[in-house]
């Protein structure tokens, strides 16, 4: 009986692992090169890419699925040409919850229960905003993110607010230590579907920077 139960558990684990791996095995991510690795983070040079973004309400540690679903409907055909777009990675949202306005690519996220921020899908590579189908929903907007220099820290597991706060604070402290100026509030990059096992997840905190 113990052998049978162990076998069933192994099969379930294998299905869980495969289910987390297959959706991301050939997925597109924004093109970039790693310029330098430093203690606690790496510096990347990103090429321009396009995002589709919309508002997302938050309550405590939980983000409502509304913003994600709005974007998923857009890439699934809720656009003027009824075109289906390939899912790319990562899904982007802000780590900053202060509500202040911040420049360029980083969105605004308000603090507190019921706060409203933005969530974004990265669009397939090689497209400008005017080359993508227009959203039918007025809540979805296409925007090009220009080439930029970014400091990044990667980690696995579940990206709870507590975990994100820890890695964000560590990244900002490392940048301050090295005398690097930031140009945006942090962004959270999530690369995996929600059913992915925690040890297979790829999460990142990204901050646009200005090198001396």
C-alpha positions as CSV (number, residue, x, y, z in Angstrom):
1,X,0.0,0.0,0.0
2,X,2.8,2.4,0.9
3,X,4.5,1.7,-2.5
4,X,1.2,2.4,-4.4
5,X,0.7,5.7,-2.5
6,X,4.3,6.7,-3.2
7,X,3.9,5.9,-6.9
8,X,0.7,7.9,-7.1
9,X,2.4,10.8,-5.4
10,X,5.4,10.6,-7.8
11,X,3.0,10.7,-10.8
12,X,1.2,13.7,-9.4
13,X,4.5,15.5,-8.8
14,X,5.6,14.6,-12.4
15,X,2.4,16.0,-13.9
16,X,2.8,19.1,-11.8
17,X,6.3,19.7,-13.0
18,X,5.4,19.0,-16.6
19,X,2.4,21.3,-16.3
20,X,4.7,24.1,-15.1
21,X,7.4,23.6,-17.6
22,X,5.6,23.1,-20.9
23,X,3.7,26.5,-21.1
24,X,7.0,28.4,-20.8
25,X,9.4,26.1,-22.8
26,X,9.3,28.2,-26.0
27,X,7.9,31.5,-24.7
28,X,9.3,34.8,-25.8
29,X,10.9,37.3,-23.4
30,X,12.3,40.8,-24.0
31,X,15.7,40.7,-25.7
32,X,18.6,41.8,-23.4
33,X,22.2,41.2,-22.7
34,X,23.8,40.9,-19.3
35,X,26.4,43.7,-19.1
36,X,27.8,42.9,-15.6
37,X,27.2,40.8,-12.5
38,X,27.6,42.4,-9.1
39,X,27.1,41.3,-5.5
40,X,23.3,40.9,-5.1
41,X,22.2,41.8,-8.7
42,X,23.1,41.9,-12.4
43,X,23.0,44.8,-14.9
44,X,21.2,44.2,-18.2
45,X,20.8,46.2,-21.4
46,X,17.3,45.8,-22.7
47,X,16.2,46.4,-26.3
48,X,12.9,48.2,-26.9
49,X,9.7,46.1,-26.5
50,X,6.0,46.7,-26.4
51,X,3.6,46.0,-23.6
52,X,-0.2,45.9,-23.3
53,X,-1.2,47.3,-19.9
54,X,-4.3,47.9,-17.9
55,X,-5.3,48.8,-14.3
56,X,-5.4,46.1,-11.6
57,X,-7.0,46.6,-8.2
58,X,-5.2,45.2,-5.1
59,X,-6.5,44.3,-1.6
60,X,-3.8,43.5,0.9
61,X,-1.5,40.8,-0.5
62,X,-3.9,39.8,-3.2
63,X,-4.2,41.2,-6.7
64,X,-7.6,40.8,-8.4
65,X,-7.7,38.7,-11.5
66,X,-9.6,41.5,-13.4
67,X,-6.5,43.1,-14.9
68,X,-4.9,39.9,-16.0
69,X,-8.2,38.6,-17.5
70,X,-8.6,41.9,-19.4
71,X,-5.2,41.4,-21.0
72,X,-5.7,37.7,-21.7
73,X,-8.9,38.5,-23.5
74,X,-7.0,41.0,-25.7
75,X,-4.4,38.5,-26.8
76,X,-7.1,35.8,-27.2
77,X,-8.9,37.9,-29.8
78,X,-10.7,40.8,-28.1
79,X,-9.2,43.2,-30.6
80,X,-10.4,44.9,-33.8
81,X,-8.9,42.2,-36.1
82,X,-9.9,39.3,-33.8
83,X,-6.2,38.2,-33.9
84,X,-4.7,35.8,-31.4
85,X,-1.3,36.8,-30.1
86,X,1.3,34.5,-28.6
87,X,1.7,34.7,-24.9
88,X,5.0,36.2,-23.9
89,X,6.8,36.7,-20.6
90,X,7.1,38.2,-18.1
91,X,3.9,39.6,-16.7
92,X,4.9,43.0,-15.2
93,X,3.5,44.9,-12.2
94,X,5.0,47.5,-9.9
95,X,6.7,46.8,-6.6
96,X,6.2,50.4,-5.6
97,X,3.0,51.0,-3.5
98,X,3.5,54.6,-2.5
99,X,1.1,56.0,-5.2
100,X,3.7,58.6,-6.4
101,X,4.2,59.3,-10.1
102,X,7.3,57.7,-11.5
103,X,9.0,58.2,-14.9
104,X,9.1,56.2,-18.1
105,X,8.4,52.5,-18.1
106,X,7.4,51.9,-14.4
107,X,3.7,52.1,-13.6
108,X,2.0,53.7,-10.6
109,X,0.7,51.5,-7.7
110,X,-1.1,53.0,-4.8
111,X,-0.7,51.6,-1.3
112,X,-3.3,50.3,1.0
113,X,-6.3,48.1,0.6
114,X,-8.2,48.6,-2.6
115,X,-5.1,50.3,-4.2
116,X,-5.0,50.4,-8.0
117,X,-1.9,49.8,-10.0
118,X,-1.1,48.4,-13.5
119,X,-0.4,45.0,-14.9
120,X,1.2,44.5,-18.3
121,X,1.8,41.7,-20.8
122,X,4.9,41.8,-22.9
123,X,3.9,41.6,-26.6
124,X,5.5,39.3,-29.2
125,X,9.0,40.6,-30.3
126,X,9.6,42.7,-33.4
127,X,6.3,44.7,-33.3
128,X,5.7,48.4,-32.8
129,X,2.4,49.5,-31.1
130,X,0.9,50.5,-34.5
131,X,1.7,47.0,-35.9
132,X,-0.4,45.3,-33.2
133,X,-4.2,44.9,-33.3
134,X,-6.0,47.7,-31.4
135,X,-7.8,46.5,-28.3
136,X,-11.5,46.6,-28.2
137,X,-11.5,47.4,-24.5
138,X,-10.7,51.0,-23.7
139,X,-9.0,49.7,-20.5
140,X,-6.1,48.1,-22.5
141,X,-3.4,50.3,-23.8
142,X,-0.3,49.5,-26.0
143,X,2.9,51.2,-25.2
144,X,6.5,50.9,-26.3
145,X,9.2,50.6,-23.6
146,X,12.4,52.2,-24.9
147,X,15.9,50.7,-24.7
148,X,17.1,50.9,-21.1
149,X,19.7,49.8,-18.5
150,X,18.2,47.7,-15.7
151,X,19.4,46.2,-12.4
152,X,17.8,42.8,-11.8
153,X,17.6,40.3,-9.0
154,X,16.1,36.8,-9.6
155,X,14.5,34.4,-7.2
156,X,12.3,31.3,-7.1
157,X,9.2,30.5,-5.0
158,X,6.0,32.4,-4.5
159,X,6.1,36.2,-5.1
160,X,4.2,37.3,-2.0
161,X,4.3,40.9,-1.0
162,X,6.6,40.0,1.9
163,X,9.0,38.2,-0.4
164,X,8.9,41.0,-2.9
165,X,9.5,43.6,-0.2
166,X,12.6,41.7,1.0
167,X,14.2,41.4,-2.5
168,X,13.2,44.9,-3.5
169,X,14.8,46.4,-0.3
170,X,18.0,44.3,-0.8
171,X,18.3,45.4,-4.5
172,X,17.8,49.1,-3.7
173,X,20.3,48.8,-0.8
174,X,22.9,47.2,-3.1
175,X,22.4,49.9,-5.7
176,X,22.8,52.6,-3.0
177,X,26.0,50.8,-1.8
178,X,27.4,50.9,-5.3
179,X,26.4,54.5,-5.9
180,X,24.0,53.7,-8.8
181,X,21.1,56.1,-9.4
182,X,17.7,54.6,-10.1
183,X,15.4,56.1,-12.8
184,X,12.2,54.2,-11.9
185,X,10.4,52.5,-9.1
186,X,10.9,48.7,-9.0
187,X,8.9,46.4,-11.4
188,X,8.0,42.9,-10.6
189,X,8.5,40.4,-13.5
190,X,6.6,37.1,-13.2
191,X,7.5,34.4,-15.8
192,X,5.4,31.4,-14.9
193,X,1.7,30.4,-14.8
194,X,0.2,30.3,-11.3
195,X,0.1,26.5,-11.1
196,X,3.9,26.2,-11.6
197,X,5.7,24.5,-8.7
198,X,7.4,27.0,-6.4
199,X,10.9,25.6,-7.0
200,X,10.4,26.1,-10.8
201,X,9.2,29.7,-10.7
202,X,11.2,32.6,-12.0
203,X,10.5,35.9,-10.4
204,X,12.5,39.2,-10.7
205,X,12.7,42.7,-9.3
206,X,13.8,45.1,-12.0
207,X,14.9,48.7,-11.6
208,X,15.9,51.1,-14.4
209,X,19.2,52.7,-13.6
210,X,21.7,55.3,-14.7
211,X,25.3,54.1,-14.7
212,X,28.1,56.6,-13.8
